[in-house]
Amino acid sequence: MQRNIWQNLSVKQASGEKGGLTSHSIASEVYIQKLMLNEGQKKAIVDLYAGGQPPLSREFHADNQSEQRDAAALLAMHDLDWESQKTLANRWSVRWTRVSGEKKKATQMRRVLLQCDCGYDHTIHGSKKRHTAFDFTGCLAHAEITLIVASRAILHVRGFLDHNLACQEALIARIPKVPLHPSVYHITLEQLEAGATLSDIQDRNRSLVSCRSYPEMSSSAHYDVKAPFRWFLEASDTRSLYRQHNRMHGVDTTVPAHINIDEWLDLMSPRYNSVLADAVFHYSPRASRGEHFEVCIATLKMREAAWQYANKSQIILDGTFGICDKKILLFIIMAIDEERKGIPLAFLQFSAPSGNHHTAAGYNTEVLERLLKKWKNSLEKSRSGPFMVYVAITDTDLMERGALVSVFSGIWLLICKFHLCQSWWNHRNKAVKGNSPAHLDIKNQLRRVEVSLIETMTLDDAHTIIQQEINVLETMRDADEHSSIAEKGITHLRDYLLNYWTTDALWQSWSNFGRQKAATILDCDLKGVLLTTNHLESFNGVLKRKHSRRWQRGGRRLCVDVLLSMLVSQILPSVISQREMEAEAAHLCAEQIYLIPGGHALLKKNNGSQHTDEHAAYLEPDCTRDEAATALFAHRQIGSPTVDATGSILTFSCYSSLALASEDSSVMYTVTLHMNGTGQCSCRDFASCGGACKHMRAALLKLEDIQQQGTAVPKVWLPESADHAQLLLRAQQTAMSVAEIMPKQSLSIIDHAAAAVEDTIHLYLAG
């Protein structure tokens, strides 16, 4: 606050009599720079204040009723009293205000600077259309009023209250905007704070208006035409509502975002925010065109989680964009907790370079490496000892991989299986364009090769698989059988898969060998190694569609300062709090289940200590698999069965649906069907889902065809439900266990066990 140290004081001020302004307040200057003036008006205002004093300066004592009446009369004479300011014809607008003193205390004061609307030149802000109700006349009238908030007692009025002649003669020229009633603002801001959408807010507003249920709203069926407020929300009100909502959380949206952030993190700034500063472990403003704006976040609980779940363990690193209204990239580091759920460890935000047209490509290895080092160093400062990451999984972005290798020596890198297959799929469809049967056959064959490559354990095996497929396609090409399509397939195999993806470093990142190696490094089961970045992809979706949407205005992306503030103060605390509450609820539930008879065994089973059910064969309606089975049978890709020595097991060989006639060694699956209603198939579909795959269904069609030709074959069947199939499978396992335990016993004992199995089945069917 600027002060005039040579200000003359009255007797009351000098004596320190209570109820008036302090000498410091009297000595303060009027903030005329807050007035909206053109250059000519500014010069005229400076001339008015040439003597160091405002043209008008009247002081009033709060406890002196006579002086308060004089103050009220002065304000009323110039339409500055509270009732006049509420009317639509009032031409005073607030330009600046400040509240001082403790909240809700009798001594809290408010200073407000008002300007005549006829003195506001809308062109100084580049506006082509004037919205103010009165025309611009160059009026210099303005007033600063100091009052006590609780009692509204006037303490000081100063400024220049004389309107120019044109202003005095001015008539209303435009329909003024009717202000919204404070009750509507209050209820609407409560809804925004609770996370309501704009549609929810508008629905409730219509309901309250129609029922006339707002506080202070007249219950009369007719509106008061003299009322200075309106109750119905308009589309233009949303800007003010969201500004006030953001201001409630310490974000002034009238200030540029980069200035807000800089002042929050500047220890010398009066707007320094210690909560944000504690959570931001790295901040670098954009000082020149070639630099990045950088701000990185990790709250205390995120840092603790990093040491608990990421140190000497595995992390996920992936980037996203489109969460901010500027060209800001957001990279998230995530770990997996004991419940196999993702927990964010750090947010790395930085701007794309100037002139960059594609935000997603606005980064390189150097900037990621620098920010990862900042994160690592911030963790090591909080605790003694090095912070190490053993395994990391990323998408197919080589810049992320390069940064991780530079920061964490000896780290083992994996590539997300989903992103890998997506990359291969994109290149395959680009290389072999077309939807003819020949195109589809080649693309399906290439897809089968890619699936086989992922399962390889040695690089030589991967090269062999690719070379074998190249040989098949070369045979097709040389035979002039779809030669152009075959050549495109060869290009995909040789130039893309062989020369790029099956180099040693990359192959180790996406093959089964890489996962096995990662499991060894982490000293965990193979299932403990992440296959995809799905945890992080899911979190990105929740962040954009759920958490950030609460703070968006009409679905617009957040400003970077709002995003930073909401991440630290609202979003991240809620994510971590939700996780902690879920863990506490699960622990309480487990304790309650433990006290129930049989609960201990159930908990052990759910924790994975018991052997899980194997996938069993059962025949349920499935049009897709039935059609695929019919195609296998029609193309003679299912062979005739062989019968074992006991006459109770039929074994079929079935070629892959992707097999080509020109192949020397096509993929083949083995289907076994038992007389007791069980069955297996060596394909991935049965191994992952159970039921009856297309190969099993094709085997049943083949068996039916053989029987129709009059050949006597054993009758086989499959149950129609998963429960029945599991019962049969357990019965078969019981019989096999008896046979293994007593291999030397007489056959009658084994027959007895088999009879017990049959009895079990009959009991099930009878029940």
C-alpha positions in Angstrom: 0.0 0.0 0.0 1.4 3.4 -1.0 1.3 6.1 1.7 1.7 9.9 1.9 4.0 10.4 4.9 3.4 14.1 4.9 -0.4 13.7 5.3 -1.9 16.2 7.8 -3.9 14.5 10.6 -7.0 15.7 12.4 -7.2 16.1 16.2 -9.1 12.9 16.5 -6.6 11.0 14.4 -3.6 12.4 16.2 -5.2 11.6 19.6 -5.8 8.0 18.5 -9.5 8.1 19.4 -11.2 4.8 18.6 -13.8 4.4 15.9 -11.9 6.1 13.1 -9.2 5.3 10.6 -5.5 4.9 11.6 -3.0 7.4 10.4 -1.5 4.8 8.1 -4.9 4.3 6.4 -5.4 8.1 6.0 -1.9 8.4 4.5 -2.6 5.8 1.8 -3.1 6.9 -1.7 -6.1 6.3 -4.0 -5.3 3.5 -6.4 -6.2 5.5 -9.5 -4.2 3.1 -11.7 -7.0 0.6 -11.2 -9.4 2.9 -13.0 -10.1 2.0 -16.7 -9.1 5.2 -18.5 -7.7 6.2 -21.9 -4.6 8.3 -22.2 -6.4 11.6 -22.1 -8.3 10.7 -19.0 -5.1 9.5 -17.3 -3.5 12.9 -17.8 -6.6 14.7 -16.5 -6.7 12.5 -13.4 -3.0 13.2 -12.7 -3.7 16.9 -12.9 -6.5 16.5 -10.4 -4.1 14.8 -7.9 -1.3 17.3 -8.6 -1.4 18.7 -5.1 -0.8 15.2 -3.6 -4.4 15.1 -2.2 -7.6 13.8 -3.8 -10.1 16.6 -4.8 -12.5 15.3 -2.2 -11.6 13.7 1.1 -14.1 13.3 4.0 -13.6 11.3 7.1 -16.3 10.0 9.4 -16.3 8.5 12.9 -18.0 5.1 13.2 -19.6 5.8 16.6 -20.8 9.3 15.8 -24.4 9.2 14.5 -24.3 12.7 13.2 -21.2 12.0 11.1 -22.7 8.8 9.8 -25.9 10.7 8.7 -23.6 13.1 6.9 -21.8 10.2 5.2 -25.1 8.6 4.2 -26.3 11.9 2.7 -23.1 12.4 0.8 -23.3 8.9 -0.7 -27.0 9.2 -1.5 -26.5 12.6 -3.2 -24.1 10.9 -5.7 -26.1 7.6 -6.0 -23.3 5.8 -4.1 -25.6 4.5 -1.2 -26.3 0.8 -1.1 -29.9 1.1 -2.3 -29.0 3.2 -5.3 -26.1 0.9 -6.3 -28.6 -2.0 -6.5 -30.8 -0.3 -9.1 -30.4 -0.9 -12.9 -30.1 2.8 -13.5 -27.0 3.1 -11.3 -23.9 4.0 -13.3 -21.1 3.2 -10.7 -19.0 0.0 -11.2 -16.5 -1.5 -8.8 -12.9 -1.4 -10.1 -10.9 -2.5 -7.0 -11.6 -3.7 -3.5 -9.5 -4.8 -0.5 -10.5 -6.3 2.9 -8.2 -5.8 5.9 -8.4 -7.1 9.4 -9.5 -10.4 10.9 -12.5 -12.1 9.3 -15.8 -11.7 11.2 -14.3 -9.2 13.6 -15.9 -5.8 14.3 -12.8 -4.1 13.2 -12.6 -5.6 9.7 -12.6 -2.9 7.0 -13.2 -2.8 3.3 -11.9 -0.3 0.8 -13.7 -0.2 -2.6 -12.9 2.0 -5.6 -15.8 2.8 -7.9 -15.8 4.5 -11.3 -18.6 6.1 -13.3 -19.6 4.0 -16.3 -19.5 7.0 -18.6 -15.8 7.2 -17.9 -15.1 3.6 -19.0 -13.6 3.5 -22.5 -14.3 -0.1 -23.8 -11.8 0.3 -26.7 -8.8 0.3 -24.4 -9.2 -3.4 -24.0 -9.7 -4.0 -27.7 -13.5 -4.5 -27.5 -15.4 -3.4 -30.6 -18.8 -3.5 -29.1 -19.8 -1.6 -26.0 -22.0 -3.4 -23.5 -22.1 -0.8 -20.7 -25.6 0.7 -20.4 -24.4 4.3 -20.8 -22.3 5.8 -23.6 -18.7 6.9 -23.0 -18.4 10.6 -22.3 -14.9 10.8 -20.8 -16.3 11.4 -17.3 -13.6 11.4 -14.6 -15.9 10.8 -11.6 -14.6 8.1 -9.2 -14.9 7.4 -5.5 -13.0 5.4 -2.9 -15.2 4.4 0.1 -13.8 2.8 3.3 -16.3 1.2 5.6 -16.5 -1.3 8.5 -17.7 -4.6 7.0 -19.9 -5.7 10.0 -21.8 -2.5 10.6 -21.3 -0.8 7.2 -20.3 2.4 9.0 -18.6 4.8 6.6 -15.1 5.8 7.6 -13.7 7.6 4.6 -15.0 8.9 1.2 -12.5 10.4 -1.2 -12.0 10.9 -4.9 -13.6 13.1 -7.6 -17.5 13.1 -7.6 -18.2 15.7 -10.3 -19.6 14.3 -13.5 -19.0 16.1 -16.8 -21.9 17.7 -18.6 -22.3 15.0 -21.2 -22.4 12.4 -18.4 -25.1 14.3 -16.5 -27.2 14.5 -19.7 -26.6 10.9 -20.7 -29.5 8.6 -21.0 -29.5 4.8 -20.9 -28.4 3.5 -24.3 -28.3 -0.2 -23.8 -30.2 -2.8 -21.7 -28.1 -3.2 -18.6 -27.3 -6.7 -17.3 -29.4 -7.5 -14.2 -27.1 -8.9 -11.5 -27.7 -12.4 -10.1 -29.0 -12.6 -6.5 -26.3 -13.6 -4.0 -28.4 -16.6 -2.8 -28.1 -18.1 -6.3 -24.3 -17.6 -6.3 -24.1 -19.2 -2.8 -26.0 -22.3 -3.7 -24.4 -22.7 -7.1 -20.9 -22.4 -5.6 -21.8 -25.1 -3.1 -22.8 -27.4 -6.0 -19.6 -26.7 -7.8 -17.6 -27.5 -4.7 -19.5 -30.8 -4.4 -18.5 -31.7 -8.0 -21.9 -31.0 -9.7 -21.9 -30.5 -13.5 -23.2 -27.4 -15.2 -26.3 -29.3 -16.3 -27.0 -30.3 -12.7 -26.6 -26.7 -11.6 -29.0 -25.4 -14.2 -31.5 -28.1 -13.4 -31.5 -27.2 -9.7 -31.7 -23.5 -10.5 -34.8 -24.1 -12.7 -36.4 -26.2 -9.9 -35.7 -23.6 -7.2 -36.9 -20.7 -9.3 -40.1 -22.5 -10.3 -40.8 -23.5 -6.7 -39.6 -20.0 -5.4 -37.4 -21.9 -2.9 -34.4 -19.6 -2.9 -33.7 -17.9 0.5 -34.9 -14.3 0.4 -37.0 -15.0 -2.7 -40.6 -13.7 -2.5 -43.2 -16.5 -2.3 -45.6 -14.3 -4.4 -46.6 -15.7 -7.7 -45.6 -12.4 -9.3 -42.1 -11.1 -9.7 -41.3 -7.7 -8.2 -40.5 -5.5 -11.2 -38.5 -3.2 -8.9 -36.3 -6.0 -7.7 -32.6 -5.2 -8.5 -31.7 -8.9 -8.9 -32.6 -11.9 -11.0 -32.8 -15.5 -10.0 -32.5 -17.5 -13.2 -29.0 -18.5 -14.3 -28.0 -17.5 -17.8 -25.2 -18.9 -20.0 -23.1 -15.7 -19.4 -23.1 -16.3 -15.7 -20.8 -19.4 -15.9 -17.7 -17.3 -16.4 -18.2 -15.4 -13.1 -19.2 -18.6 -11.3 -16.1 -20.5 -12.3 -13.9 -17.6 -11.5 -15.3 -17.4 -8.0 -15.1 -21.1 -7.6 -11.4 -21.1 -8.6 -10.8 -18.1 -6.3 -12.2 -20.1 -3.4 -9.2 -22.5 -4.0 -6.7 -19.8 -4.3 -6.6 -19.4 -8.1 -7.1 -16.0 -9.6 -8.0 -16.7 -13.2 -7.8 -13.0 -14.1 -4.0 -13.3 -13.6 -2.0 -15.1 -16.4 -1.4 -18.7 -15.5 2.4 -18.5 -15.6 2.4 -15.5 -13.2 0.2 -17.4 -10.8 2.5 -20.4 -10.7 5.6 -18.2 -10.4 4.2 -16.3 -7.4 2.9 -19.5 -5.7 6.4 -21.0 -5.8 8.4 -17.8 -5.1 9.3 -17.7 -1.4 9.5 -13.9 -1.5 6.1 -13.4 -3.0 3.1 -12.4 -0.8 1.2 -15.1 -2.7 3.7 -17.9 -1.8 1.8 -21.2 -1.3 3.7 -23.5 1.0 1.5 -26.6 0.2 2.2 -26.3 -3.5 5.9 -25.6 -2.9 6.3 -28.7 -0.8 4.7 -30.8 -3.5 6.7 -29.4 -6.4 10.2 -30.9 -6.5 11.2 -29.1 -9.7 10.1 -25.8 -11.3 11.6 -24.0 -14.2 9.8 -21.0 -15.9 10.1 -20.5 -19.6 12.5 -17.6 -19.9 13.2 -17.7 -23.6 11.7 -19.1 -26.8 13.8 -22.2 -26.9 13.2 -23.2 -23.3 10.6 -25.5 -21.7 8.2 -24.5 -19.0 8.7 -27.3 -16.4 6.9 -28.2 -13.2 7.1 -31.6 -11.5 4.9 -32.8 -8.7 5.3 -35.5 -6.0 3.5 -35.1 -2.7 4.9 -36.5 0.6 2.7 -39.6 0.3 3.7 -40.1 -3.3 7.4 -39.9 -2.2 6.8 -42.5 0.5 5.0 -44.7 -2.0 8.0 -44.5 -4.4 10.3 -45.8 -1.7 7.9 -48.5 -0.7 6.7 -49.8 -4.1 9.3 -48.6 -6.8 12.7 -48.8 -5.1 14.4 -52.0 -6.3 11.2 -52.8 -8.1 9.3 -52.0 -11.3 7.6 -48.8 -12.6 5.4 -47.7 -15.5 6.3 -44.5 -17.5 3.9 -43.0 -20.0 2.9 -39.6 -21.3 -0.4 -38.0 -22.1 -1.6 -34.7 -23.5 -4.8 -32.9 -24.1 -5.4 -32.3 -20.3 -4.4 -28.6 -20.4 -5.5 -25.7 -22.6 -1.8 -25.0 -23.5 0.7 -27.2 -25.2 1.6 -29.1 -22.0 2.8 -32.7 -21.9 2.2 -34.7 -18.8 4.3 -37.8 -18.0 3.3 -40.0 -15.1 5.4 -42.4 -13.2 3.4 -45.2 -11.6 4.2 -48.3 -9.4 2.1 -51.3 -8.5 1.1 -52.0 -4.9 0.5 -55.3 -3.1 -3.1 -55.4 -4.4 -1.8 -55.1 -8.0 -3.3 -51.6 -8.3 -1.5 -48.7 -9.8 -0.4 -45.8 -7.5 1.0 -42.6 -9.1 4.5 -41.6 -7.9 5.2 -38.4 -9.8 3.8 -36.0 -12.4 6.3 -34.5 -14.9 4.8 -31.5 -16.8 6.5 -29.5 -19.4 5.6 -27.4 -22.4 6.2 -28.2 -26.0 8.8 -26.1 -27.8 7.6 -22.9 -29.5 6.3 -23.5 -33.0 5.6 -27.1 -32.3 2.4 -28.1 -34.2 1.9 -31.6 -32.6 2.0 -31.5 -28.8 2.5 -35.2 -28.4 5.8 -35.0 -30.3 7.1 -31.9 -28.4 9.7 -33.6 -26.3 13.0 -35.5 -26.6 15.2 -37.8 -24.5 17.1 -34.9 -22.9 14.1 -33.3 -21.3 12.8 -36.6 -20.0 16.2 -37.6 -18.7 16.6 -34.2 -16.9 13.2 -34.5 -15.2 13.7 -38.1 -14.2 17.0 -37.2 -12.6 15.3 -34.4 -10.7 12.7 -36.9 -9.4 15.4 -39.4 -8.4 17.5 -36.7 -6.7 14.5 -35.4 -4.8 13.8 -38.9 -3.4 17.4 -39.5 -2.4 17.5 -36.2 -0.6 14.6 -37.3 1.6 16.3 -40.5 2.6 19.8 -41.8 2.8 20.9 -44.3 0.2 20.4 -44.6 -3.5 17.0 -44.9 -5.2 17.1 -47.7 -7.8 14.5 -49.0 -10.3 15.2 -52.5 -11.5 12.5 -52.9 -14.2 10.4 -50.3 -16.2 7.7 -50.8 -18.8 6.9 -48.2 -21.4 5.1 -48.0 -24.8 7.1 -48.2 -28.0 8.6 -44.8 -27.5 12.4 -45.0 -27.7 12.9 -41.6 -26.1 11.3 -42.8 -22.9 13.5 -45.9 -22.9 16.7 -43.8 -23.6 15.9 -41.5 -20.7 15.3 -44.4 -18.3 18.6 -46.1 -19.2 20.5 -42.9 -18.7 19.0 -42.2 -15.2 18.8 -45.8 -13.8 21.9 -47.8 -14.6 21.3 -51.5 -15.2 17.6 -51.1 -15.5 15.7 -53.8 -17.5 13.2 -52.3 -20.0 10.0 -53.9 -21.2 7.6 -52.9 -23.9 3.9 -52.9 -23.3 2.4 -55.9 -25.2 -0.7 -53.9 -26.2 1.3 -51.0 -27.8 3.6 -53.5 -29.4 0.8 -55.4 -31.1 -0.9 -52.1 -32.0 2.3 -50.9 -33.7 2.7 -54.2 -35.6 -0.9 -54.1 -36.6 -0.6 -50.6 -38.0 2.5 -51.4 -40.0 1.0 -54.7 -41.2 -2.2 -53.0 -42.5 -0.1 -50.2 -44.1 2.2 -52.7 -45.8 -0.4 -55.1 -47.0 -3.3 -52.8 -48.0 -6.5 -54.5 -49.2 -9.4 -56.6 -48.1 -9.5 -59.3 -50.7 -9.4 -62.9 -49.5 -5.7 -63.1 -50.6 -4.9 -60.0 -48.6 -6.7 -61.2 -45.5 -4.9 -64.6 -45.7 -1.5 -63.0 -45.9 -2.3 -60.6 -43.0 -3.7 -63.4 -40.9 -0.6 -65.4 -41.5 1.6 -62.4 -40.6 -0.4 -62.0 -37.4 0.2 -65.6 -36.5 4.0 -65.1 -37.0 3.8 -62.0 -34.7 2.1 -64.0 -32.0 4.7 -66.7 -32.2 7.5 -64.1 -32.0 6.3 -62.9 -28.6 6.5 -66.4 -27.2 10.2 -66.9 -28.2 12.9 -67.5 -25.6 15.9 -67.1 -27.9 16.7 -64.5 -30.6 17.6 -67.4 -33.0 14.1 -68.8 -32.6 12.7 -65.4 -33.5 14.9 -65.1 -36.6 14.0 -68.7 -37.6 10.2 -68.1 -37.4 10.5 -65.0 -39.6 12.8 -66.7 -42.1 10.4 -69.6 -42.4 7.5 -67.3 -43.2 9.7 -65.4 -45.7 10.4 -68.7 -47.4 6.7 -69.5 -47.6 5.8 -66.1 -49.1 8.8 -66.4 -51.5 7.4 -69.7 -52.7 4.0 -68.0 -53.3 5.7 -65.2 -55.1 7.8 -67.4 -57.4 4.8 -69.5 -58.2 3.1 -66.3 -59.4 0.4 -66.8 -56.8 -0.6 -63.4 -55.6 3.0 -62.3 -56.1 2.5 -58.6 -55.3 0.7 -59.3 -52.1 3.4 -61.9 -51.1 6.1 -59.3 -51.8 4.5 -56.8 -49.5 4.3 -59.4 -46.8 8.0 -60.2 -47.3 8.8 -56.5 -46.9 6.9 -56.4 -43.6 8.8 -59.4 -42.3 12.3 -58.6 -43.5 12.5 -54.8 -43.2 10.2 -54.3 -40.2 10.2 -57.3 -38.0 13.6 -58.8 -38.8 15.8 -55.7 -39.3 14.1 -53.6 -36.6 12.1 -55.4 -34.0 14.3 -58.5 -33.7 17.5 -56.6 -32.9 18.9 -57.9 -29.6 18.0 -55.0 -27.3 14.5 -54.6 -28.6 13.7 -58.3 -28.8 14.6 -58.7 -25.1 12.1 -56.0 -24.2 9.0 -57.7 -25.7 9.7 -61.4 -25.9 8.9 -64.0 -23.2 12.6 -64.1 -22.6 12.4 -60.5 -21.4 9.6 -61.2 -19.0 11.4 -64.2 -17.6 14.5 -62.1 -17.2 12.5 -59.4 -15.4 11.0 -62.0 -13.1 14.5 -63.2 -12.2 15.6 -59.6 -11.5 12.6 -58.9 -9.3 12.8 -62.3 -7.7 9.1 -62.8 -8.2 6.7 -65.1 -10.1 6.2 -64.5 -13.8 2.7 -63.2 -13.1 4.3 -60.4 -11.0 5.9 -58.9 -14.1 3.7 -56.3 -15.9 2.6 -57.2 -19.4 1.1 -53.8 -20.3 0.8 -50.2 -19.2 -2.9 -50.7 -18.6 -2.7 -49.4 -15.0 -1.4 -46.1 -16.2 -3.6 -45.9 -19.3 -6.6 -46.4 -17.0 -5.4 -43.8 -14.6 -5.0 -41.3 -17.5 -8.6 -41.9 -18.5 -9.9 -41.4 -14.9 -7.8 -38.3 -14.6 -9.3 -36.8 -17.7 -12.8 -38.0 -17.6 -13.5 -37.9 -13.9 -11.1 -35.9 -11.7 -10.3 -32.9 -14.0 -13.9 -32.7 -15.4 -15.1 -31.5 -12.0 -13.0 -28.3 -12.4 -13.6 -27.8 -16.1 -15.9 -25.0 -17.4 -18.3 -26.4 -19.9 -15.9 -29.3 -20.8 -13.0 -26.9 -21.6 -9.5 -28.0 -20.8 -8.0 -26.7 -17.6 -5.5 -23.8 -17.4 -2.1 -25.0 -16.4 -2.3 -23.1 -13.1 -5.7 -24.5 -12.2 -4.4 -28.0 -13.1 -1.4 -27.6 -10.9 -3.4 -26.3 -8.0 -6.1 -28.9 -8.3 -3.7 -31.8 -8.7 -1.9 -30.9 -5.4 -4.8 -29.7 -3.3 -7.7 -31.9 -4.5 -7.1 -34.6 -7.1 -4.0 -36.4 -5.7 -5.1 -36.2 -2.1 -8.5 -37.7 -3.1 -6.8 -40.5 -5.1 -4.5 -41.5 -2.2 -7.2 -41.1 0.4 -9.5 -43.4 -1.7 -6.8 -46.0 -1.9 -6.1 -45.8 1.9 -9.8 -46.1 2.7 -10.2 -49.1 0.4 -7.3 -50.8 2.0 -8.7 -50.1 5.5 -12.2 -51.4 4.5 -10.7 -54.6 3.0 -8.7 -55.2 6.1 -11.8 -54.7 8.3 -13.8 -57.0 6.1 -11.1 -59.7 6.3 -11.1 -59.5 10.1 -14.8 -60.0 10.1 -14.7 -62.9 7.7 -11.9 -64.5 9.8 -14.2 -64.7 12.8 -16.9 -66.7 10.8 -16.6 -70.5 10.8 -14.7 -71.4 7.6 -13.7 -67.9 7.0 -10.0 -68.5 7.5 -9.9 -71.1 4.7 -11.9 -68.8 2.5 -9.4 -66.0 3.0 -6.5 -68.3 2.2 -8.2 -69.5 -1.0 -8.9 -65.9 -2.1 -5.3 -64.9 -1.4 -4.2 -67.5 -3.9 -2.8 -70.1 -1.5 -5.2 -72.7 -2.8 -4.9 -74.2 -6.3 -7.3 -72.4 -8.6 -9.6 -74.3 -10.9 -8.3 -75.4 -14.2 -10.2 -74.5 -17.3 -12.6 -77.3 -18.1 -14.3 -78.2 -21.4 -18.1 -77.6 -21.8 -20.3 -76.9 -24.8 -22.3 -73.7 -24.6 -24.0 -71.9 -27.5 -21.5 -69.7 -29.4 -22.3 -68.7 -33.0 -18.8 -67.3 -33.6 -16.9 -70.4 -32.6 -19.5 -72.6 -34.4 -18.9 -70.8 -37.6 -15.2 -71.0 -37.3 -15.5 -74.8 -36.5 -17.6 -75.3 -39.6 -15.0 -73.5 -41.7 -12.2 -75.7 -40.3 -14.3 -78.9 -41.0 -15.2 -77.7 -44.6 -11.5 -76.9 -45.4 -10.5 -80.3 -44.1 -8.2 -78.9 -41.5 -9.4 -81.3 -38.8 -8.0 -84.8 -39.1 -9.5 -88.2 -38.2 -9.2 -89.3 -34.6 -6.9 -91.9 -33.1 -8.1 -94.0 -30.1 -5.9 -94.9 -27.2 -5.3 -98.4 -25.9 -8.1 -98.2 -23.4 -10.6 -97.0 -26.0 -11.7 -94.1 -23.8 -9.7 -91.2 -25.3 -10.0 -89.8 -28.9 -7.1 -87.5 -30.1 -7.5 -85.2 -33.1 -5.0 -83.0 -35.0 -6.3 -79.7 -36.3 -4.4 -77.2 -38.4 -4.5 -73.6 -37.6 -7.2 -71.6 -39.4 -4.4 -69.3 -40.6 -2.4 -72.2 -42.3 -1.6 -71.8 -46.0 -1.4 -74.6 -48.5 2.2 -73.6 -49.5 3.5 -73.9 -45.9 5.8 -76.9 -45.1 5.2 -76.6 -41.3 2.0 -75.1 -40.3 0.8 -74.6 -36.7 -1.1 -77.6 -35.5 -3.2 -78.1 -32.4 -4.1 -81.3 -30.5 -7.6 -82.0 -29.3 -8.4 -84.8 -26.9 -12.0 -85.9 -26.0 -12.6 -88.4 -23.2 -15.5 -90.8 -22.8 -16.2 -89.3 -19.3 -17.2 -85.9 -20.7 -13.8 -84.1 -20.3 -11.6 -82.7 -23.0 -8.6 -80.4 -23.7 -7.1 -78.5 -26.6 -3.5 -77.1 -26.9 -4.7 -73.7 -28.4 -4.5 -70.4 -26.5 -8.3 -69.9 -26.5 -8.9 -73.0 -24.4 -5.9 -72.3 -22.2 -7.2 -68.8 -21.3 -11.0 -69.3 -21.4 -11.9 -73.0 -21.2 -15.3 -74.0 -22.7 -15.2 -75.4 -26.2 -12.9 -73.8 -28.7 -13.4 -73.9 -32.4 -11.0 -76.8 -32.7 -13.0 -78.9 -30.2 -16.2 -78.0 -32.0 -14.6 -79.0 -35.3 -13.6 -82.3 -33.7 -17.2 -83.0 -32.7 -18.3 -82.2 -36.3 -15.7 -84.6 -37.6 -16.8 -87.3 -35.2 -20.5 -86.8 -36.2 -19.5 -87.1 -39.9 -17.6 -90.4 -39.3 -20.6 -91.8 -37.4 -23.0 -90.8 -40.3 -20.8 -92.8 -42.7 -21.4 -95.9 -40.6 -18.0 -96.2 -38.9 -18.3 -97.4 -35.3 -16.5 -95.0 -33.0 -16.8 -94.5 -29.2 -19.4 -91.9 -28.2 -18.1 -88.8 -26.6 -19.9 -85.8 -25.1 -19.2 -82.5 -23.4 -21.2 -81.0 -20.5 -23.3 -77.9 -21.1 -22.3 -75.9 -18.0 -19.0 -74.7 -16.4 -20.1 -76.1 -13.0 -20.8 -79.6 -14.4 -17.5 -79.5 -16.3 -15.5 -78.6 -13.2 -17.2 -81.5 -11.3 -16.1 -83.9 -14.1 -12.6 -82.5 -14.1 -12.2 -82.9 -10.4 -13.5 -86.4 -10.6 -11.0 -87.3 -13.3 -8.2 -85.7 -11.2 -9.2 -87.8 -8.2 -9.1 -91.0 -10.2 -5.7 -90.1 -11.6 -4.4 -89.4 -8.1 -5.5 -92.8 -6.9 -3.8 -94.4 -9.9 -0.5 -92.5 -9.2 -0.5 -93.3 -5.5 -1.1 -97.0 -5.9 0.5 -98.0 -9.2 1.3 -101.5 -8.0 -2.2 -102.3 -6.7 -4.5 -104.6 -8.5 -6.7 -103.3 -11.3 -9.8 -103.9 -9.2 -8.9 -101.0 -6.9 -8.5 -98.6 -9.9 -11.8 -99.9 -11.2 -13.3 -99.2 -7.8 -12.0 -95.6 -8.0 -13.5 -95.3 -11.6 -16.8 -96.6 -10.3 -16.7 -93.9 -7.6 -16.2 -91.3 -10.2 -19.2 -92.6 -12.2 -21.3 -92.6 -9.0 -20.3 -88.9 -8.4 -21.3 -88.0 -11.9 -24.7 -89.8 -11.6 -25.3 -88.1 -8.3 -24.7 -84.7 -10.0 -27.0 -85.5 -12.9 -29.7 -86.9 -10.6 -29.5 -83.7 -8.4 
